[in-house]
Amino acid sequence: MDMLLSGKTAIVTGASRGIGLAVTRELTGEGVQVVAAARDCTDELRRLSAVPVITDLTSPDGPAMVAEAAASAFGGLDILVNNVGAVRPRTGGFASVTAQDWAATFAVNFLAAVHVTRLALPLLTARGGGSIVTISSVNATLPDPLVIDYSAAKAALTNFCKSLSKEVGPHGIRVNTISPGPVATDLWLGGGGVAETIAGAAGSTPDAVAAAAVAGTPTGRFTEPGEVAALVLFLASPRARNITGSDFAIDGGLKTTL
């Protein structure tokens, strides 16, 4: 199916690895001109036909750099994919999460998307509309004390996007969220990732932790980054032109509630 995306422009944040890299790869493959925001430029990102913007989106000037790059390189914007995020398991419990930890978690998982979205909206409006797709998390509605600050930040992110969808919908801008469960990326499976961190605290192994994370799901496996990217492409596409204010779980059935 033609996603009707060729010739459009997009911003993807957190674009150098994992889900963000997969989204950037799929968008450029569809003929989309992409501004790829990341803290560093990996070899994989360099091989794509995207415009890399190396910046920290939690810094005061980071979001503006990305929006300005889209305006100067492509003259506007049709699609924003808010993907940047980070998680650190709190194996010491709630008391171990400092004020600085809370601020840092909200900065990268919530406020980065808020600030990039605020600056992207005029560009989307000038094009007569567009699509904002934000990567949230299953933890937005499945709170977990092991990631208590991350869960709270993602809940705020999903709430923000739902609220915004009601304001900007009449202007032709659609706002949706995707909530993945465990995804086969370095964030979960790499060195220093979730599985390794939990294993170190529990006296287990990363493989055992990863297996346990999906053992109770109907599919029994991690989601692949490309599967999330495929959903992003659909929601970004005019094919989904009457879908807004919605959240889409891609978690292998991890959540057992409606």
C-alpha positions in Angstrom: 0.0 0.0 0.0 1.3 3.5 -0.9 1.4 5.5 2.3 1.2 8.7 0.3 4.2 10.1 2.1 6.6 10.8 -0.7 7.8 14.4 -0.8 6.7 15.2 2.8 9.0 16.4 5.5 9.4 15.0 9.0 11.3 15.5 12.3 12.3 12.4 14.2 13.8 12.7 17.6 16.0 10.1 19.2 16.8 9.1 15.7 20.2 7.5 16.0 19.2 4.1 17.6 16.4 1.7 18.3 12.9 2.8 17.4 14.0 6.3 16.2 16.5 4.8 13.8 13.9 2.3 12.5 11.4 5.1 12.0 13.9 7.3 10.2 14.8 4.3 7.9 11.2 3.6 7.0 10.3 7.3 6.4 13.3 7.9 4.1 12.5 4.7 2.3 9.0 6.2 1.6 10.6 9.3 0.1 10.2 11.5 3.2 12.7 14.2 3.8 13.8 13.7 7.5 15.5 15.9 10.0 17.0 13.3 12.4 17.6 14.7 15.9 20.0 12.8 18.1 22.7 13.3 20.8 25.2 11.6 18.5 25.3 10.4 14.9 25.8 6.7 14.6 27.1 5.0 11.5 23.6 3.6 10.8 22.1 7.1 10.8 24.9 8.4 8.6 24.0 5.9 5.9 20.4 7.2 5.7 19.4 10.1 3.5 18.4 12.2 6.5 19.6 15.6 7.8 21.2 14.9 11.2 20.9 17.5 13.9 23.2 16.6 16.8 21.7 18.2 19.9 20.5 17.5 23.5 16.7 18.1 23.5 16.8 18.6 27.2 19.0 21.7 26.8 17.4 25.2 26.4 18.4 25.5 22.8 18.0 21.9 21.6 14.4 21.9 20.5 14.8 25.2 18.6 17.8 23.8 16.7 15.6 21.0 15.4 12.7 23.1 14.3 15.0 25.6 12.7 16.7 22.8 10.8 13.4 21.6 9.3 12.4 25.2 8.3 15.8 25.9 6.7 16.4 22.6 5.0 12.9 21.8 3.8 10.9 25.0 4.2 8.4 23.5 6.5 7.1 20.4 8.2 4.4 17.7 7.7 5.2 15.1 10.3 6.7 15.1 13.8 7.7 11.9 15.5 8.5 12.5 19.2 10.6 9.4 20.1 13.4 10.5 22.4 13.3 8.9 25.8 15.3 7.0 28.4 14.6 4.7 31.3 16.6 3.6 34.3 15.2 0.9 36.6 15.1 2.0 40.2 16.2 -1.1 41.9 16.6 0.7 45.2 13.0 1.6 45.4 11.2 5.0 45.5 13.4 6.4 48.2 16.5 6.0 45.9 15.0 8.3 43.3 16.5 11.8 43.9 15.0 15.1 43.0 17.6 15.3 40.2 16.5 11.9 39.0 12.9 13.0 38.8 13.8 16.2 36.9 16.0 14.4 34.4 13.4 11.7 33.8 10.7 14.3 33.1 13.0 16.4 31.0 13.8 13.6 28.5 10.6 11.6 28.5 8.0 14.5 28.7 9.3 18.0 28.4 11.5 17.3 25.3 8.4 16.3 23.4 6.4 19.3 24.8 9.1 21.8 23.7 9.7 20.3 20.3 5.9 20.1 19.6 5.4 23.7 20.6 8.0 24.8 18.1 6.8 22.4 15.4 3.2 23.5 15.5 3.6 26.7 13.6 5.4 24.8 10.8 2.7 22.2 10.6 0.0 24.9 10.6 1.7 26.7 7.8 1.5 23.5 5.7 -2.2 23.3 6.4 -2.0 20.4 8.8 0.0 17.3 9.5 0.6 14.5 11.9 2.3 14.2 15.3 3.1 10.7 16.5 4.6 10.4 19.9 6.2 7.2 21.3 4.9 6.8 24.9 5.0 3.5 26.7 2.8 0.7 28.1 3.9 2.0 31.5 1.8 5.1 30.9 -1.2 3.0 31.9 0.6 0.1 33.5 2.5 1.8 36.4 5.5 -0.1 37.7 7.4 0.8 40.9 10.6 -0.4 39.2 10.3 2.5 36.8 8.2 4.8 38.9 9.5 8.1 37.5 9.4 6.8 33.9 5.9 5.6 34.3 4.7 9.0 35.7 6.5 10.9 32.9 5.0 8.7 30.2 1.5 9.0 31.7 2.0 12.8 31.5 3.1 12.5 27.9 0.0 10.5 26.8 -2.3 12.9 28.7 -0.6 15.9 27.0 -1.0 14.4 23.5 -4.7 13.6 24.1 -5.3 17.1 25.3 -3.4 18.7 22.4 -5.3 16.6 19.9 -8.5 18.3 20.9 -7.1 21.8 20.3 -5.3 21.3 17.0 -7.6 18.8 15.3 -9.7 21.6 13.8 -6.5 23.0 12.2 -5.9 19.7 10.4 -3.2 18.5 12.8 -3.6 14.9 14.1 -2.0 13.8 17.4 -1.6 10.2 18.4 0.6 8.1 20.7 2.1 4.6 20.4 2.7 2.7 23.6 5.2 -0.1 23.2 5.9 -2.9 25.7 9.4 -4.4 25.7 11.1 -3.6 22.4 14.3 -5.4 21.2 16.6 -2.3 21.4 19.7 -1.4 23.4 17.5 0.4 25.9 16.2 -3.0 27.0 18.8 -5.5 25.8 22.1 -3.6 25.4 24.9 -3.1 27.9 23.6 -1.1 30.8 20.1 -1.6 29.6 17.0 -2.6 31.6 17.6 -6.3 31.5 21.3 -6.0 32.6 20.5 -3.5 35.4 17.7 -5.6 36.8 19.8 -8.8 36.6 22.6 -7.2 38.5 20.3 -6.2 41.3 18.5 -9.5 41.4 21.5 -11.9 41.0 20.0 -13.1 37.7 21.1 -12.9 34.1 20.0 -10.4 31.4 18.7 -13.3 29.3 16.6 -14.5 32.2 15.2 -11.1 32.9 14.4 -10.5 29.2 12.6 -13.9 29.0 10.6 -13.1 32.1 9.5 -9.7 30.8 7.5 -11.4 28.0 6.8 -14.8 29.4 3.3 -14.0 30.3 2.3 -12.3 27.0 0.3 -14.1 24.4 3.0 -13.7 21.7 5.8 -14.5 24.2 8.4 -12.2 22.5 9.7 -8.7 22.3 8.4 -6.2 19.7 10.9 -5.4 17.0 11.7 -1.7 16.3 10.6 -2.1 12.7 7.1 -3.1 13.9 6.8 0.1 15.8 8.1 2.0 12.8 5.4 0.5 10.6 2.7 1.7 12.9 4.3 5.2 13.0 4.2 5.3 9.2 0.5 4.5 9.1 -0.4 7.1 11.7 1.8 9.7 9.9 0.2 8.9 6.6 -2.9 10.6 5.1 -4.3 7.0 5.1 -5.0 7.6 8.8 -6.5 11.1 8.2 -9.4 10.6 10.6 -7.4 9.0 13.5 -6.5 11.5 16.2 -6.4 11.5 20.0 -5.8 7.8 20.1 -3.2 5.6 21.8 -2.0 2.4 20.2 -0.5 -0.4 22.3 2.1 -2.6 20.6 3.0 -4.9 23.5 2.3 -8.5 22.4 -0.8 -8.5 24.6 1.1 -7.5 27.8 -1.7 -5.4 29.1 -4.7 -7.6 30.0 -7.2 -4.8 30.5 -9.3 -2.9 28.0 
